[in-house]
Amino acid sequence: MSRFKLLFDGEYEDEVFDTEEEAEEYALYLCSCTRQGAEILHMSNPGDYDYDEDNFEDPDYEIVEIDDD
């Protein structure tokens, strides 16, 4: 039976998912957390943390199928 892991921003997450849809949902959650964190840092210190909502790039992620041996 295949299971799935998430390669998020170049590093594997610890969680293992039963379906690709669960992994995708988690990846989108992490992307939203990244965006929210960038907004918060910008609000707390805009001089050090530049943030443009229209040009913000979400981190790269890939869903990787693993064998459950």
Contacts in CASP RR format, 6 or more apart in sequence:
PFRMAT RR
TARGET T0000
AUTHOR 0000-0000-0000
METHOD contacts of the structure
MODEL  1
MSRFKLLFDGEYEDEVFDTEEEAEEYALYLCSCTRQGAEILHMSNPGDYD
YDEDNFEDPDYEIVEIDDD
1 68 0 8 1.000
2 65 0 8 1.000
2 66 0 8 1.000
2 67 0 8 1.000
2 68 0 8 1.000
3 16 0 8 1.000
3 17 0 8 1.000
3 18 0 8 1.000
3 65 0 8 1.000
3 66 0 8 1.000
3 67 0 8 1.000
3 68 0 8 1.000
4 16 0 8 1.000
4 17 0 8 1.000
4 18 0 8 1.000
4 19 0 8 1.000
4 20 0 8 1.000
4 22 0 8 1.000
4 23 0 8 1.000
4 63 0 8 1.000
4 64 0 8 1.000
4 65 0 8 1.000
4 66 0 8 1.000
5 12 0 8 1.000
5 13 0 8 1.000
5 15 0 8 1.000
5 16 0 8 1.000
5 17 0 8 1.000
5 23 0 8 1.000
5 63 0 8 1.000
5 64 0 8 1.000
5 66 0 8 1.000
6 12 0 8 1.000
6 13 0 8 1.000
6 15 0 8 1.000
6 17 0 8 1.000
6 23 0 8 1.000
6 26 0 8 1.000
6 27 0 8 1.000
6 30 0 8 1.000
6 61 0 8 1.000
6 62 0 8 1.000
6 63 0 8 1.000
6 64 0 8 1.000
7 13 0 8 1.000
7 61 0 8 1.000
7 62 0 8 1.000
7 63 0 8 1.000
7 64 0 8 1.000
8 27 0 8 1.000
8 30 0 8 1.000
8 59 0 8 1.000
8 60 0 8 1.000
8 61 0 8 1.000
9 59 0 8 1.000
9 60 0 8 1.000
9 61 0 8 1.000
10 60 0 8 1.000
12 64 0 8 1.000
13 26 0 8 1.000
13 30 0 8 1.000
15 26 0 8 1.000
16 66 0 8 1.000
17 23 0 8 1.000
17 26 0 8 1.000
20 63 0 8 1.000
20 65 0 8 1.000
23 63 0 8 1.000
24 63 0 8 1.000
27 61 0 8 1.000
27 63 0 8 1.000
30 59 0 8 1.000
30 61 0 8 1.000
31 58 0 8 1.000
31 59 0 8 1.000
31 61 0 8 1.000
34 58 0 8 1.000
34 59 0 8 1.000
35 56 0 8 1.000
35 58 0 8 1.000
38 49 0 8 1.000
38 51 0 8 1.000
38 56 0 8 1.000
39 51 0 8 1.000
39 53 0 8 1.000
41 48 0 8 1.000
41 49 0 8 1.000
41 51 0 8 1.000
42 49 0 8 1.000
42 50 0 8 1.000
42 51 0 8 1.000
END
